[in-house]
Amino acid sequence: MASVLHGWRAARVTPLGELHTPPRMTAVLLRLTVQVVLVASLWRGLYAHTGTTAGLGRDQAVSYAVLAVLASRLRELDQSAGRDMVLQHMHFGTIVYWYLRPLPPQRYYALRALGEQLYGLAWALAGYLVCLAAGVVEPPESAAVAGVFVVSMLLGQWVLYYVMLVLDQLCFFTIRNNAAMLILIFAQNLLSGVYAPLWFFPDWFITLSGFLPFQATLSVPLSIYIGRIELADARAQLAVQVAWVVVLALFTRWVWRRAARRVISQGG
């Protein structure tokens, strides 16, 4: 019972910071609305004089771009306000408290990430229903496509969790890594198809991204949703996502053990 209570408290750390700050929630709503409107307008404008580009129709491109904006809310909460970022803990020397709590740091990090993703899911799902009702986003072609998309999206978020964990674990082994973190987050967004579908990039870029886990986080599930990846080919993509989950899980577990050796009682 005590472990469940500790887990619940850890999961609600960042969401409570949002819910107790109404101006921040208003800002999030405004920014999300502006992003959706601008992205939908941009892609409709790009397709104003063409029917299909890179194998993508206008409705497919708009749906992909809007869903990418909504999906970004799943892990885009402000941890800095509560000073609960790994980067901040390492800077102030408070990371040692993660190793003194009733919960192990690995479990605390996972539970906190779960709470953030559930809170972000509420935003994304609400935005999706509004966009679907307004005709901004096209519905999936069939119930089978919707089901495979949900499975792929869950796997994609699982991969994203480990990718973000690796970025945070980097803080244990570097002294000044603010710039490196920004660069890596930009690379993750670029290679996962947040900014634009990967099919608009050169062939060498697409080939390179295929050897990295980033496109498994977002590009694959959204490609299934809009029909770019057919159901017949989805099984192979799901297998790739599962493989990345296993590989990253083993890697981050190993890094956690090495990171613990670098923590001392005087700070980070």
C-alpha positions in Angstrom: 0.0 0.0 0.0 2.8 2.4 0.9 4.5 1.7 -2.5 1.3 2.5 -4.4 1.0 5.8 -2.5 4.6 6.7 -3.2 4.0 5.8 -6.9 0.9 8.0 -7.1 2.7 10.9 -5.5 5.6 10.6 -8.0 3.3 10.3 -11.0 1.5 13.5 -10.2 4.6 15.7 -9.5 4.7 17.6 -12.9 0.9 17.5 -13.6 0.2 19.2 -10.3 2.6 22.0 -11.2 0.5 22.6 -14.3 -2.9 22.3 -12.6 -1.9 24.7 -9.8 -0.9 27.4 -12.3 -3.9 28.3 -14.3 -2.1 31.0 -16.4 0.3 28.3 -17.6 -2.6 26.1 -18.7 -4.1 29.1 -20.5 -0.8 29.7 -22.2 -0.6 26.0 -23.3 -4.1 26.1 -24.7 -3.4 29.3 -26.6 -0.1 28.0 -28.0 -1.6 24.6 -29.0 -4.4 26.4 -30.8 -2.1 28.7 -32.7 0.2 25.8 -33.6 -2.7 23.7 -35.0 -4.1 26.6 -37.0 -0.8 27.7 -38.4 0.3 24.1 -39.3 -3.0 23.3 -41.0 -2.9 26.6 -42.9 0.7 26.0 -44.0 0.2 22.6 -45.4 -3.1 23.5 -47.1 -1.2 26.4 -48.7 1.6 24.1 -49.9 -1.0 21.8 -51.5 -3.0 24.7 -53.1 -1.6 24.0 -56.6 -0.8 20.4 -56.4 -2.7 17.2 -55.7 0.0 14.8 -54.5 3.5 15.4 -53.3 6.0 12.7 -52.1 3.1 10.3 -52.3 1.0 12.3 -49.9 -2.3 14.0 -50.6 -3.4 17.3 -49.0 -5.7 15.8 -46.3 -3.0 13.2 -45.4 -0.4 15.9 -45.0 -2.6 18.2 -42.9 -3.7 15.3 -40.7 -0.1 14.2 -40.2 1.1 17.7 -39.3 -1.7 18.4 -36.9 -1.4 15.0 -35.2 2.3 15.6 -34.8 1.6 18.9 -33.0 -0.9 17.2 -30.7 1.4 14.3 -30.1 4.1 16.7 -28.9 1.9 17.5 -25.9 2.5 14.0 -24.6 5.9 14.8 -23.2 6.1 18.6 -23.4 5.4 19.6 -19.8 7.5 22.2 -18.0 9.6 20.3 -15.4 11.9 23.3 -14.9 9.3 25.3 -12.8 9.4 22.6 -10.2 13.2 22.2 -10.4 12.7 18.5 -11.0 14.8 18.1 -14.2 17.8 15.9 -14.0 19.9 18.7 -15.5 18.8 21.0 -12.6 19.4 18.3 -10.0 22.9 17.8 -11.3 23.6 21.5 -11.4 22.4 22.1 -7.8 23.8 18.9 -6.4 20.4 17.6 -5.3 20.4 14.5 -7.5 21.6 12.6 -4.4 18.1 12.9 -2.9 16.8 10.6 -5.7 18.9 7.9 -4.1 17.6 8.5 -0.6 13.9 8.3 -1.3 11.7 5.2 -0.6 11.5 4.7 -4.4 14.6 3.8 -6.4 15.5 6.6 -8.9 14.7 4.3 -11.9 11.1 3.7 -10.6 10.6 7.4 -9.6 11.7 8.6 -13.1 9.4 6.0 -14.8 6.4 6.9 -12.6 6.9 10.6 -13.1 7.1 10.1 -16.8 3.9 8.0 -16.8 2.1 10.8 -15.0 3.3 13.4 -17.5 2.3 11.2 -20.4 -1.2 10.6 -19.0 -1.7 14.3 -18.4 -0.3 15.1 -21.9 -2.6 12.4 -23.3 -5.7 14.3 -21.9 -4.6 17.4 -23.8 -3.8 15.5 -27.0 -7.0 13.5 -27.0 -9.1 16.6 -26.4 -7.4 18.4 -29.2 -7.8 15.4 -31.5 -11.6 15.3 -30.9 -11.9 19.0 -31.5 -9.9 18.8 -34.8 -11.8 15.7 -35.9 -15.1 17.4 -35.3 -13.9 20.5 -37.1 -12.7 18.5 -40.1 -9.1 19.5 -39.7 -8.0 15.9 -39.2 -9.3 13.0 -41.2 -10.5 9.9 -39.4 -8.6 6.6 -39.9 -9.7 4.5 -42.8 -11.0 1.6 -40.7 -11.3 0.3 -37.2 -8.3 -2.0 -38.0 -6.1 0.9 -38.9 -7.2 2.7 -35.7 -6.4 -0.3 -33.6 -2.9 -0.8 -35.1 -2.3 3.0 -34.8 -3.1 2.9 -31.1 -0.7 0.0 -30.6 2.0 1.7 -32.6 1.5 4.9 -30.8 1.9 3.2 -27.4 5.1 1.6 -28.5 6.3 4.9 -30.0 5.7 6.6 -26.6 7.6 3.8 -24.9 10.5 4.3 -27.3 10.3 8.1 -26.7 10.5 7.5 -22.9 13.7 5.6 -23.3 15.1 8.2 -25.7 14.4 11.0 -23.3 15.8 8.9 -20.5 19.1 8.5 -22.4 19.3 12.3 -22.8 18.7 12.8 -19.1 21.3 10.1 -18.2 23.8 12.0 -20.3 23.7 14.6 -17.5 25.5 12.1 -15.1 28.6 12.0 -17.4 29.0 15.6 -18.5 29.6 18.9 -16.7 28.1 21.5 -19.0 25.5 19.9 -21.3 22.8 22.5 -21.8 23.8 23.0 -25.4 24.1 19.3 -26.0 20.7 18.7 -24.6 19.1 21.3 -26.9 20.9 19.9 -29.9 19.8 16.3 -29.1 16.2 17.3 -28.5 16.2 19.2 -31.9 17.7 16.1 -33.6 15.0 13.9 -32.0 12.2 16.1 -33.2 13.7 16.4 -36.7 14.4 12.7 -37.2 11.1 11.6 -35.7 9.1 13.6 -38.2 7.7 16.3 -35.8 8.7 19.2 -38.0 7.8 17.6 -41.4 7.1 14.0 -42.7 10.4 12.2 -43.4 9.4 11.5 -47.0 10.1 15.1 -47.9 13.7 14.7 -47.0 16.5 13.3 -49.3 17.0 9.6 -49.6 20.3 9.6 -47.6 18.5 11.3 -44.7 15.7 8.7 -44.7 18.2 5.9 -44.8 20.2 7.4 -41.9 17.0 7.8 -39.8 16.2 4.2 -40.4 19.1 3.1 -38.3 18.1 5.3 -35.4 15.1 4.9 -32.9 13.7 8.4 -33.5 11.2 7.7 -36.4 9.8 4.8 -34.3 8.6 7.3 -31.8 6.2 9.3 -34.0 6.7 8.9 -37.8 5.7 5.2 -37.8 2.4 5.5 -35.9 1.3 8.7 -37.8 2.2 7.0 -41.1 0.0 4.1 -40.2 -2.9 6.5 -39.3 -2.8 8.4 -42.6 -2.4 5.3 -44.7 1.2 5.9 -45.8 2.1 2.5 -44.2 -0.3 -0.2 -45.2 -1.7 -2.7 -42.7 0.2 -5.4 -44.5 3.5 -3.6 -43.8 2.6 -2.5 -40.3 3.6 -5.8 -38.6 7.2 -5.3 -39.6 7.2 -1.7 -38.3 5.7 -2.8 -35.0 8.4 -5.4 -34.7 11.0 -2.7 -35.2 9.4 -0.6 -32.5 9.4 -3.6 -30.1 13.1 -4.2 -30.9 14.0 -0.6 -30.0 12.1 -0.9 -26.7 14.1 -4.0 -25.7 17.4 -2.5 -26.8 16.9 0.8 -25.1 15.5 -0.8 -22.0 18.7 -2.9 -21.6 20.9 0.0 -22.4 19.3 2.4 -20.0 19.3 -0.2 -17.2 23.1 -0.5 -17.7 23.6 3.2 -17.7 21.5 3.6 -14.4 24.0 1.3 -12.7 27.0 3.3 -14.0 25.3 6.6 -13.1 24.8 5.5 -9.5 28.5 5.1 -9.0 29.0 8.8 -9.9 26.6 10.1 -7.2 28.3 11.3 -4.0 26.7 12.6 -0.8 28.1 16.2 -1.4 26.1 16.6 -4.6 26.2 15.9 -8.3 
